[in-house]
Amino acid sequence: MTVAALTRQDVIDFLYQEAKLLDEWKLKEWAALFTDEGTYKVPPIGEPDASPTESLFYVHDNRSRLQERAERLLKKEAHVEYPHSTTLRNYHNILVSGLESDVITVECNFTTHRTKREVLDTFVGKHTYEIVQQNGELAIKSKKVVLYLDSLRPHGKISLIL
Amino acid sequence: MEELIRDNREKNEFLVHRSVFTDKEMLARERAEIFNKCWLFIGHETEVPEKGDYKRKKVGGRNLLLVHSQDGEIRALYNTCPHRGALVARENEGNSRVFRCFYHAWSFKNDGQLNGMPGKDGFPDDFNCEGTKDMKAVNRLESYRGFMFVNFDDQAVSLEEYLADAKEYIDLAADQSEAGLEVLGGVQQYSVRANWKLLAENSVDLYHGMPTHKTYFDIKQAQDPDLKRVKLEGRGKDLGNGHAVMEYVAPWGRPVAQWTPIWSEDLKQDMEKMKEKLVERFGEERADRIANYNRNIIIFPNLVINDIMAITARTFYPSSPGYMEVSGYSLAPKGEDAEHRMARNNNFLEFLGPGGFATPDDNEALELCQEAYNNNQEVQWNDISKGMVRGEENAMATDELQMRSFWRQYKVRIEESMKKEVAQT
């Protein structure tokens, strides 16, 4: 049996699906996109290459913590996201590299809007993904979110998954 | 005079008038009587360790430049050109011997002294002989155990006198490391759409711990099957001058030095050694306090030092009654090894900060208070009475003595201002 070669469009569709799951609050399904060793990280603003021992990240999740994050946000007692905020994620300027290799790297710009109680906050920045194939499907090995903001003002928090 | 705080010890009732959270005139009075007169945290000395190191800081609404000058002294310069006022240092941090204002190219040594400007022949020979064209420094900058504070009131009491009994609790945090504490990179700059005093209250409020942070404690319970019941118990204490603390036990690990099952066995042995070392240095009782008890400290008016699952210092300032800017620092022992530091930082991020599992819920609670204060006309008072019935000397950590201590000081300072027509500096 011949396996069709993976195309750039396959990878982009996969990311659009990821964004859709998040926008629809299907957070357990989002977590399931990650490999068993998958990570989700948001380094400090202005320090995209910071070391996690020398600088404080906003988010530094290993696989179990990203699962806890997803499940927590679905609870009624995750007050900041209850009732759920309305979110809209856009991915742009998508660059896919290493399609032929074991680990595909994707860089894209993102705009994530969140509105709750008639206050709209917009997060902008750059996502970097490492994507692998497992059991014939794509999976996220790592997602790194670099915020292109001066500070978390007026957002005040990163309560949603970026 | 309108009464804003009712401290009724006979009835064991403590009330705060909600207008203090929404009224613009109150904010003007707070700026005049509190932020212009109290000691305000500017940063930690490890942020500018070398000569020439500088960092921009917003403190008490001012644009300051914390700089380690060439003469070895650390100064807080007003970051404004004495010529026409432009912001001089525009980068957030760096190292430089000289600061140069780009507008007319006046330049200053890193102690603020005017160094030169173009077109000197247009100025008299004795120009700046009185130093009035130097970058001005805040006259009062003092530090305690590495924590640096400024005061815009030249007549203020010394920092040590001001800190009163809070010094003991700063010591308990600082004593965790023989080498001293250092500030980590990535100071978290965020905001809350709520009045600044709500964060002062929230930071020393253990009563809200379980209801607001249930999801966090559920996670802790899942991580530690032996945890039968989440316990948050301890004492609340007034530390004088509006400062207060709650000291309590909690189900999370403490990097110095209370192990928790999500950490490795290696770390467990490490931490036992750490504890032994603390016993050697301070004796059994104080070592137990340092290692196994948590402390949330409010230093009036706007510094919180939480020595909990990690050490964080947070300071905040209102730009309007319904909006504050917050800076959150993480402090850790200098030279802490990588595994330990990683465990500490994960512990921090799990609960604290804008991406944590708890701080965003606090943020939400504060914003919901602020939003519902639009009912102030008809519903006027907050109740802060919990525990008064026990007597203030018997306060539990889950009581509200810590907040009452803050408000009693607030009352003293604001009542002074209420005698005046308008806020005056």
Chai-1 contact restraints between the chains, C-beta under 6 A:
chainA,res_idxA,chainB,res_idxB,connection_type,confidence,min_distance_angstrom,max_distance_angstrom,comment,restraint_id
A,P44,B,G186,contact,1.0,0.0,6.0,A-B,restraint_1
A,E47,B,G186,contact,1.0,0.0,6.0,A-B,restraint_2
A,T53,B,A338,contact,1.0,0.0,6.0,A-B,restraint_3
A,T53,B,R341,contact,1.0,0.0,6.0,A-B,restraint_4
A,T53,B,M342,contact,1.0,0.0,6.0,A-B,restraint_5
A,E54,B,G185,contact,1.0,0.0,6.0,A-B,restraint_6
A,S55,B,L184,contact,1.0,0.0,6.0,A-B,restraint_7
A,S55,B,G185,contact,1.0,0.0,6.0,A-B,restraint_8
A,S55,B,G186,contact,1.0,0.0,6.0,A-B,restraint_9
A,L56,B,L184,contact,1.0,0.0,6.0,A-B,restraint_10
A,L56,B,G186,contact,1.0,0.0,6.0,A-B,restraint_11
A,L56,B,S330,contact,1.0,0.0,6.0,A-B,restraint_12
A,Y58,B,G355,contact,1.0,0.0,6.0,A-B,restraint_13
A,V59,B,G355,contact,1.0,0.0,6.0,A-B,restraint_14
A,H60,B,L349,contact,1.0,0.0,6.0,A-B,restraint_15
A,E68,B,I219,contact,1.0,0.0,6.0,A-B,restraint_16
A,R72,B,T215,contact,1.0,0.0,6.0,A-B,restraint_17
A,R72,B,F357,contact,1.0,0.0,6.0,A-B,restraint_18
A,K75,B,T215,contact,1.0,0.0,6.0,A-B,restraint_19
A,E77,B,K214,contact,1.0,0.0,6.0,A-B,restraint_20
A,E77,B,T215,contact,1.0,0.0,6.0,A-B,restraint_21
A,A78,B,T215,contact,1.0,0.0,6.0,A-B,restraint_22
A,H79,B,D361,contact,1.0,0.0,6.0,A-B,restraint_23
A,H79,B,E364,contact,1.0,0.0,6.0,A-B,restraint_24
A,V80,B,P360,contact,1.0,0.0,6.0,A-B,restraint_25
A,V80,B,D361,contact,1.0,0.0,6.0,A-B,restraint_26
A,V80,B,E364,contact,1.0,0.0,6.0,A-B,restraint_27
A,S151,B,Q189,contact,1.0,0.0,6.0,A-B,restraint_28
A,L152,B,Y190,contact,1.0,0.0,6.0,A-B,restraint_29
A,L152,B,P354,contact,1.0,0.0,6.0,A-B,restraint_30
A,R153,B,S191,contact,1.0,0.0,6.0,A-B,restraint_31
A,P154,B,S191,contact,1.0,0.0,6.0,A-B,restraint_32
A,G156,B,Y190,contact,1.0,0.0,6.0,A-B,restraint_33
A,G156,B,S191,contact,1.0,0.0,6.0,A-B,restraint_34
A,G156,B,V192,contact,1.0,0.0,6.0,A-B,restraint_35
A,G156,B,N363,contact,1.0,0.0,6.0,A-B,restraint_36
A,K157,B,P354,contact,1.0,0.0,6.0,A-B,restraint_37
A,K157,B,P360,contact,1.0,0.0,6.0,A-B,restraint_38
A,K157,B,N363,contact,1.0,0.0,6.0,A-B,restraint_39
A,I158,B,P354,contact,1.0,0.0,6.0,A-B,restraint_40
A,I158,B,G355,contact,1.0,0.0,6.0,A-B,restraint_41
A,S159,B,P360,contact,1.0,0.0,6.0,A-B,restraint_42
